[in-house]
Amino acid sequence: MKPGFWIAPEGAEQPVSVFPIGEEALDAQYKGLTASGALAKLASMDSEALARSCPRAVELLSTMAAAIAAQTADAQTQLFRLDGLNDLERRLIEDVLGEGEVAGVVALPDGRLAQIQESVLAGIWRVRLEADESHDYIEIGSVPEIVARAAVDLTPDDIVIGPAPEDTMNALPVLAEIRERARAWQPGQRSQTINFTLLPMSPADMVFLQQTLGNGPIQLVSRGYGTCRVLATGIRNVWSVQFFNAMDTIILDTLEVGGVPVVALAASEDFEDSAERLQQIIEAYFT
């Protein structure tokens, strides 16, 4: 199979991170608790003692259950600070929420990283700003605001297309199409997909595409059915979306022109389901 849009160096078993971060941040073995695992952990604890010891955590969970029940996919996200909780209360929140399918990082202009982790309750996210405990919070929404804003605020809105090397075939017309679509796209419109798995693109074409589009500030991984990596390019509204099989081989290699790719978003039905499950947890273990 021809190389993907983001090309691994010779001898590498899987595509490398295009950001100046350790690849282990997203490629380490997935260790998150499943929803059933989180419940089993709670079941081993004394619920009355937990409620007495962690009243602010229980109150926060109840507030979050009400918030996500009212959340919609296109609504503003809702933030819940954790700086007023003690260590036990924070641990309780972590045990209830667990770690879900989507995780990632946002590279900020000052060199810090924002770490993103979806909980086992889809649509509820944990956001941590590197080396800043005051920016450790829960966010409810389709995707954390820091992701959506970085995709717009930290990327230029146009592509500078230089002369293509002689051994390229189709890179220039593809780049012209990407440029036209990216400049025309508006929030609320459907994303458009360019499928490199089907296009007659040479390795030289793919290298020139990557060099021209550059690297963006966002890297996300979804580990639902298989693995999907979502990388923002250096051009606004243009994303690399790659799907891998169990052997870490690319089976679908695309560029999406539009907003944050849907594979990384929580949907309206996710909010309804998560609200119901969170309320069941609260009633079963804290009331």
C-alpha positions in Angstrom: 0.0 0.0 0.0 1.3 3.5 -0.8 2.3 5.7 2.1 -0.3 7.8 3.9 -0.6 11.5 4.0 1.5 11.6 7.2 4.5 9.5 6.2 6.4 7.4 8.7 10.2 7.4 8.5 12.0 4.3 7.1 11.7 1.4 9.5 8.9 2.9 11.6 6.0 0.6 12.3 3.4 3.3 12.4 3.0 7.0 11.4 4.9 9.4 13.7 3.5 12.4 15.5 3.8 15.5 13.5 3.9 17.7 16.7 6.9 18.4 18.9 5.6 16.0 21.6 6.4 12.5 22.8 4.6 10.0 20.7 3.8 8.1 23.9 1.3 10.8 24.8 -1.2 9.2 22.5 0.2 5.9 21.4 0.8 4.3 24.9 -1.3 1.3 25.6 -4.9 2.3 26.2 -5.5 1.9 30.0 -8.9 3.7 30.5 -11.6 2.2 32.7 -14.7 1.0 30.9 -18.1 2.1 32.2 -18.6 -1.3 33.8 -15.1 -1.1 35.3 -15.9 2.3 36.9 -19.1 1.0 38.3 -17.4 -2.1 39.7 -14.8 0.1 41.4 -17.6 2.2 43.0 -19.5 -0.9 44.1 -16.6 -2.0 46.3 -16.8 1.3 48.3 -19.1 2.3 51.1 -21.5 4.7 49.3 -22.7 6.4 52.5 -19.1 7.1 53.6 -18.3 8.4 50.1 -21.2 10.8 50.1 -20.3 12.1 53.6 -16.6 12.4 52.7 -17.1 13.9 49.2 -20.2 16.1 49.3 -18.9 18.6 46.8 -18.0 15.8 44.4 -21.5 14.3 44.6 -23.0 17.7 44.2 -20.8 18.3 41.1 -21.8 15.0 39.6 -25.5 15.9 40.1 -25.0 19.3 38.5 -23.2 17.7 35.6 -26.0 15.1 35.1 -28.5 18.0 34.7 -26.2 19.9 32.4 -25.5 17.1 30.0 -29.2 16.2 29.9 -29.9 19.7 28.5 -26.8 19.8 26.2 -27.2 19.8 22.4 -24.5 19.1 19.8 -24.4 22.7 18.5 -24.7 24.5 21.9 -21.9 26.2 23.8 -19.9 23.9 26.0 -20.3 24.0 29.8 -17.3 24.1 32.1 -17.0 22.8 35.7 -13.9 23.7 37.7 -12.2 21.2 39.9 -9.9 23.5 41.9 -12.4 23.6 44.9 -12.2 19.8 45.4 -9.8 18.0 47.6 -7.8 14.9 46.5 -10.4 12.4 47.6 -13.1 14.3 45.8 -11.1 14.5 42.6 -10.3 10.8 42.8 -14.0 10.0 43.1 -14.8 12.2 40.0 -12.0 10.4 38.1 -13.3 6.9 39.1 -16.9 7.8 38.1 -15.9 9.3 34.7 -13.1 6.9 33.8 -11.4 7.2 30.4 -13.3 6.9 27.1 -12.5 6.5 23.5 -11.2 9.9 22.4 -8.0 11.5 23.7 -5.6 14.1 22.4 -3.5 17.2 22.9 -3.6 20.8 21.7 -0.2 22.6 21.3 -0.5 26.2 22.6 1.5 29.2 21.3 3.4 29.5 24.6 4.8 25.9 24.2 2.4 24.2 26.7 0.1 21.3 25.9 -3.5 21.0 26.8 -4.4 17.3 27.4 -7.9 16.2 26.3 -9.6 13.0 27.6 -13.2 12.0 27.0 -14.8 10.1 29.8 -16.6 6.8 29.5 -19.7 9.0 29.4 -19.5 10.4 25.9 -19.7 14.2 25.8 -18.1 14.7 29.2 -14.4 15.7 28.8 -11.4 16.2 31.1 -9.1 19.0 30.1 -5.8 19.6 31.8 -3.3 22.4 30.9 0.3 21.3 31.3 2.0 22.5 34.5 -1.1 24.5 35.6 -3.3 22.8 38.1 -5.8 25.8 38.1 -6.7 24.8 34.5 -8.0 21.3 35.3 -11.6 21.1 34.5 -14.6 19.0 33.2 -16.3 20.2 30.0 -19.6 19.1 28.6 -20.1 19.4 24.8 -19.4 17.9 21.4 -15.7 18.6 21.8 -13.8 20.9 24.2 -13.8 24.5 23.3 -10.0 24.7 23.3 -9.9 22.2 20.4 -12.4 24.1 18.3 -10.8 27.5 19.0 -7.2 26.3 18.3 -8.4 24.9 15.0 -9.4 28.4 14.0 -7.2 30.8 16.0 -3.9 29.0 15.6 -4.0 28.3 11.8 -3.7 30.5 8.8 -6.6 30.7 6.4 -4.8 30.3 3.1 -2.3 27.9 1.5 1.0 29.1 -0.1 1.5 26.7 -3.0 5.1 26.7 -4.3 6.5 25.0 -7.4 6.1 21.3 -7.3 9.1 18.9 -7.8 9.4 17.4 -11.2 8.5 13.9 -10.0 5.0 14.9 -8.7 1.9 14.0 -10.8 -1.3 15.3 -9.2 -0.2 17.3 -6.1 -0.9 20.7 -7.7 -4.5 20.2 -8.8 -5.3 18.4 -5.5 -3.8 21.4 -3.5 -5.8 23.8 -5.7 -9.0 21.9 -4.8 -8.1 21.8 -1.1 -7.5 25.6 -1.2 -10.8 26.3 -2.9 -12.8 24.1 -0.5 -11.1 25.4 2.6 -11.6 29.0 1.8 -15.3 28.4 0.8 -16.2 26.3 3.9 -18.4 27.9 6.5 -19.5 26.7 10.0 -22.7 24.7 9.7 -21.8 23.2 6.4 -21.0 19.5 5.9 -17.3 18.6 5.7 -15.9 17.5 2.4 -13.6 14.5 2.1 -10.6 13.8 -0.1 -9.8 10.1 -0.1 -6.1 9.4 -0.8 -6.7 5.7 -0.6 -8.4 5.9 -4.0 -6.6 8.8 -5.7 -3.6 8.1 -8.0 -1.1 9.9 -5.8 2.6 9.1 -5.9 4.9 9.2 -2.8 6.3 12.4 -4.1 2.8 13.9 -4.3 2.1 13.0 -0.7 5.4 14.4 0.5 4.8 17.7 -1.3 1.2 17.8 0.1 2.4 17.4 3.6 5.2 20.0 3.2 2.7 22.5 1.7 -0.1 22.1 4.2 2.3 21.8 7.2 1.5 20.8 10.8 -1.3 22.1 12.9 -1.8 22.4 16.7 -4.2 19.5 17.3 -3.7 15.7 17.6 -6.6 13.4 18.5 -7.0 9.6 18.7 -10.3 7.8 18.7 -10.1 4.1 19.8 -13.7 3.1 19.2 -14.0 0.5 16.5 -10.3 0.3 15.5 -8.0 3.3 15.7 -8.6 6.7 14.0 -6.1 9.5 14.2 -7.2 13.0 13.6 -4.5 15.7 12.9 -5.0 19.3 12.2 -2.9 20.5 9.3 -1.3 23.9 9.3 -4.2 25.3 7.2 -7.5 26.3 8.7 -10.4 23.8 8.2 -8.1 21.1 6.8 -7.6 17.8 8.7 -5.8 14.6 8.2 -8.1 11.7 9.2 -6.5 8.2 9.1 -8.1 4.9 10.0 -5.9 1.9 11.1 -6.6 -1.8 11.4 -5.4 -4.0 14.3 -1.9 -4.3 12.7 -1.6 -0.4 12.7 -1.8 -0.4 8.9 -3.6 2.5 7.3 -6.9 1.3 5.7 -8.4 4.7 5.0 -6.3 7.8 4.4 -8.2 11.1 4.0 -8.2 14.8 4.3 -11.3 16.5 5.6 -12.2 20.1 4.8 -14.5 21.5 7.5 -14.9 21.7 11.2 -13.5 19.2 13.8 -14.1 15.8 12.2 -17.2 14.0 13.3 -15.2 10.9 14.4 -14.0 13.0 17.4 -17.3 14.6 18.3 -20.0 13.6 20.7 -23.5 13.6 19.2 -26.9 14.6 20.7 -27.8 11.0 21.4 -24.6 10.6 23.3 -25.6 13.4 25.7 -29.0 11.7 26.3 -27.4 8.4 27.0 -24.6 9.8 29.2 -27.1 11.9 31.3 -29.2 8.7 31.9 -26.2 6.6 32.9 -24.7 9.3 35.2 -28.0 9.7 37.0 -28.2 6.0 37.5 -24.7 6.0 39.0 -25.6 8.8 41.4 -28.8 7.1 42.5 -27.2 3.7 42.9 -24.1 4.8 44.8 -24.6 8.2 46.4 -28.3 8.4 47.5 
